Amino acid sequence: MTPASALAGPGWPDTARRLTGTVQRLSVQIHDVGVMNGNTFGRLFQVTTFGESHGEAMGCTVSGCPAGVELDEAAVQAELDRRKPGQSMITTSRGEPDEVSIKSGLQDGYTTGTPLGMVIQNKDARSGKYEPFVTAPRPSHGDFTYSAKFGTRNWGGGGRSSARETVNWVAAGAVAKQVLEQSGYDVQVKAHVNQVGDIEAPAVSFEEMLEHTENNEVRCAHPETAEEMRDAVDQYQKEGDSIGGSLYFECRGVPRGLGAPRFDSVPARLGQAMFSVPATTGFQFGKGREARRMRGTERNEDWAFDNGSRETVVSEEGDPVPEGNDHGGLQGGITTGEPIYGEVTWHAPTSIPSTQETVDWETGERKEIQVVGRHDPVLMPRAVPVVEAMLRLTILDFMLLGGRINPDRLDDRPGEYRTEYHPESPVEDPDDADTSAETIDD
């Protein structure tokens, strides 16, 4: 080993400068990869995604999933089926089966605590219709901004900026759903489309959302309003147009005390999750925008002792609980144990067949274009499973960070190696095995 005195010789200042420069470059590289390109979501339960709309495949790795979760691949697929294209006449006709293949992180059907790798092949990509927009950006898309940031881009189907990428989020969210279901906490998450254009559904209960949301193409839990919404979307399609709207979400069974003040508060992280969904223009919780017209005496809620009648609140009889829930289950950025609820808003899909204008920076010409292809006329119906996935990912991450779920293993038995999910040793080695283990007689 080189003695420290030798390092502190005449060349030490130059060595120190080189080392400092190397550390700085590494720090910038790590910052660029981890933050600037924004491909990872979560703190402990981390999801890193890859893939472009018309690339070979989509996929993600999920790090931080506790060991011992009995992962049902069919249940993951069921969530993906809710999001996949081609479900109805009001979704894109792109024929993607969205079949998931889990490549790592499982042993005999149980998670091992190591990263889960999931891949979804793209089967129906047709990039030819996007060639006119390589240097002539489509109006209100990410074409020009991606080119301006990176100096290049994958232009087929919008590439990385396409909402196709959310298939990865739903796959990861389906894993989070199973972790929560097997954790002993009764966390329930549901969303439904509550507005399309100027057609707004009346308030519905959580039970109505569970019962009715999946029974119609619009995914609105109020059947009569769902019919109106469906007719309206048909009309927008006939006119070569699209329309925006919103969905309502609710999370029940979330324990109190989750979240951290300020930058890692629950609403801050939920806001990040929801604004990551393409085309999102608004996120609110509790009274949301209505609160700007409310006095403090109207919005503030007194505290009382739980008398056993608050079935939707995670608390024990005699615990302090707010009288009401205008704050949406969050106070000071931390969960109260009451239902977390809110709304997410989307603008109309930007890929529409109507004639629009753009400029081609390569030819210097002004051009009239039509974005002809297979596109959704409305985003909210397929956004329902995406929002539910992001809610579960966020809640599970907070529960792991808060120690409510052991981040190493779901059974919370540190040091215990004899488990029902550990692989079993074969009774006898196969005759053709390259190696063997013989019992030693004492």
GIUR-V180983 format. One record per helix or strand of 3 or more residues. SS is the DSSP state (alpha for helix, beta for strand). FROM is the first residue (numbers start at 1). TO is the last residue. Records with the same first field share a line. If there is no record, write none. Layout:
SS->FROM-TO + FROM-TO
This chain:
alpha->4-7 + 12-36 + 73-83 + 128-133 + 143-150 + 156-161 + 163-182 + 206-215 + 223-238 + 262-264 + 266-276 + 288-293 + 296-299 + 380-401
beta->46-50 + 57-63 + 100-104 + 116-121 + 188-196 + 245-252 + 280-285 + 303-305 + 320-322 + 340-346 + 355-360 + 365-370
